[in-house]
């Protein structure tokens, strides 16, 4: 099921009233079957998007007009207090953004020290700062699995191969000198580390 939200704006004279209505549409009934149907739906969506943007722009400009009218009714002291409050709110918002960026940077450095690649470290640090525990644990599991795999591969390479069999003590040149193709392949299989 697909849920659509339609926003309707009504000009009531003094204010613009926006109401949201939700409608449920069964997507199985509206599945496009041809390229023409898809193109038609795309055109409808573009048209609806343009209408919504126009409505939003109109509401935004009306809001700005009402704000100007409201500010004109305020005394100079009230206007100064309002400007001061707006400046403080903007400063607080910027400070919060900078603190977030600083925290992400610090956590990124710590994750890099733990052996994460740069992109994974940034993702993990962002998840840590945003308290996105699920993403953080998924990423940590992936990193740990990769580290375990690397260690297993390293261990596997360091295990000495048992030298048993007819061709076990041959060198690469001796193996390549075997004229019979099948015998040469058997010798290569027994001494595969010479051909890596």
C-alpha positions in Angstrom: 0.0 0.0 0.0 1.2 3.5 -0.8 0.2 6.5 1.2 0.0 9.9 -0.4 -0.4 13.2 1.6 -2.2 16.0 -0.2 -1.7 19.6 1.1 -4.5 22.0 0.4 -4.1 25.7 1.0 -7.2 27.9 1.6 -7.0 31.7 1.6 -9.3 32.8 4.4 -8.6 36.6 4.0 -6.4 37.2 7.0 -4.4 33.9 7.0 -3.6 31.0 4.8 -4.9 27.8 6.2 -3.1 24.5 5.1 -4.8 21.2 5.7 -3.3 17.8 5.0 -5.4 14.9 4.0 -4.1 11.4 3.6 -5.4 9.0 1.1 -4.5 5.4 0.7 -4.0 4.1 -2.9 -3.5 0.5 -3.8 -0.4 0.4 -6.0 -1.5 -2.9 -7.6 -4.4 -1.1 -9.3 -2.2 1.8 -10.6 0.8 -0.2 -11.8 1.9 1.2 -15.2 2.0 -1.4 -17.9 3.5 0.5 -20.9 6.0 3.2 -21.5 3.2 5.6 -22.3 1.5 4.9 -19.0 4.8 5.6 -17.2 5.4 8.8 -19.1 1.8 9.9 -18.3 2.3 9.3 -14.6 5.7 11.1 -14.7 4.0 14.1 -16.3 1.2 14.1 -13.7 3.8 13.9 -10.9 5.7 16.8 -12.4 2.5 18.9 -12.7 1.5 18.1 -9.1 5.0 19.0 -7.9 4.8 22.3 -9.7 1.4 23.0 -8.1 2.7 22.2 -4.6 5.8 24.3 -5.2 3.6 27.2 -6.3 1.4 26.8 -3.2 4.4 26.6 -0.9 6.0 29.7 -2.5 2.7 31.6 -2.1 2.4 30.5 1.6 6.0 31.5 2.3 5.6 34.9 0.8 2.4 35.5 2.7 4.1 34.4 5.9 6.9 36.9 5.2 4.3 39.6 4.6 2.6 38.8 7.9 5.9 38.8 9.7 6.7 42.3 8.3 3.3 43.6 9.3 3.8 42.1 12.8 7.3 43.6 13.1 5.9 47.0 12.1 3.5 46.9 15.1 6.3 46.3 17.6 8.0 49.0 19.5 11.7 49.7 18.9 12.6 47.8 22.1 10.5 44.8 21.2 12.1 44.8 17.7 15.6 44.9 19.2 14.7 42.1 21.6 13.3 40.0 18.7 16.4 40.6 16.6 18.6 39.7 19.5 16.6 36.5 20.2 16.8 35.5 16.5 20.6 36.2 16.5 21.0 34.1 19.6 19.0 31.3 18.1 21.1 31.4 14.9 24.3 31.4 17.0 23.1 28.5 19.1 22.2 26.5 16.0 25.6 27.2 14.4 27.4 26.3 17.7 25.4 23.0 17.8 26.5 22.2 14.2 30.1 23.0 15.0 30.1 20.8 18.1 28.5 17.9 16.0 31.2 18.3 13.3 33.9 18.4 16.0 32.6 15.2 17.6 32.4 13.4 14.3 36.0 14.4 13.6 37.2 13.1 17.0 35.3 9.8 16.6 36.6 9.4 13.0 40.2 9.7 14.3 39.5 7.1 16.9 37.9 4.7 14.5 40.8 5.2 12.1 43.1 4.2 15.0 41.1 1.0 15.4 41.8 0.0 11.8 38.7 1.2 10.0 39.1 2.5 6.4 38.4 6.3 6.0 34.8 6.0 4.7 33.8 3.4 7.3 35.3 5.5 10.1 33.3 8.6 9.0 30.1 6.5 8.8 30.7 5.0 12.2 31.5 8.4 13.7 28.4 9.9 12.3 26.3 7.0 13.6 28.0 7.4 17.0 27.2 11.1 17.2 23.6 10.6 15.9 23.0 7.7 18.4 22.3 5.4 15.5 23.2 2.2 17.3 21.9 -0.2 14.7 24.1 1.3 11.9 27.1 1.4 14.2 26.7 -2.3 15.2 26.2 -3.4 11.6 29.4 -1.5 10.5 31.4 -2.9 13.5 30.3 -6.5 12.6 31.4 -5.9 9.0 34.8 -4.6 10.1 35.3 -7.4 12.6 34.3 -10.0 10.0 36.8 -8.5 7.5 39.6 -8.5 10.2 38.8 -12.2 11.1 38.9 -13.1 7.4 42.2 -11.3 6.9 43.7 -13.2 9.9 42.4 -16.5 8.7 43.9 -15.9 5.3 47.2 -14.9 6.8 47.2 -18.0 9.0 46.4 -20.2 6.1 49.3 -18.8 4.1 51.7 -19.3 7.0 50.9 -23.0 7.5 53.7 -25.1 6.0 52.6 -27.5 3.4 53.2 -31.1 4.0 55.8 -32.4 1.5 54.5 -35.8 0.6 54.0 -37.4 -2.7 56.0 -38.3 -5.8 56.5 -34.7 -6.9 56.8 -33.0 -3.5 60.5 -32.2 -3.6 60.6 -30.9 -7.2 61.4 -27.3 -8.1 59.4 -25.2 -10.5 61.8 -25.8 -13.4 61.8 -29.5 -12.9 58.0 -29.6 -12.9 57.9 -27.5 -16.1 60.3 -29.9 -17.7 58.0 -32.9 -17.3 56.9 -33.8 -20.9 53.6 -35.6 -20.0 50.9 -33.0 -19.5 48.9 -34.9 -17.0 51.9 -35.7 -14.9 53.0 -32.0 -15.1 49.5 -31.0 -13.8 49.8 -33.5 -10.9 53.2 -32.1 -10.0 51.9 -28.5 -10.2 48.9 -29.4 -7.9 51.3 -30.9 -5.3 53.5 -27.8 -5.5 50.9 -25.1 -6.0 52.8 -22.6 -3.8 55.6 -22.5 -6.4 53.1 -21.2 -9.0 51.4 -18.4 -7.0 
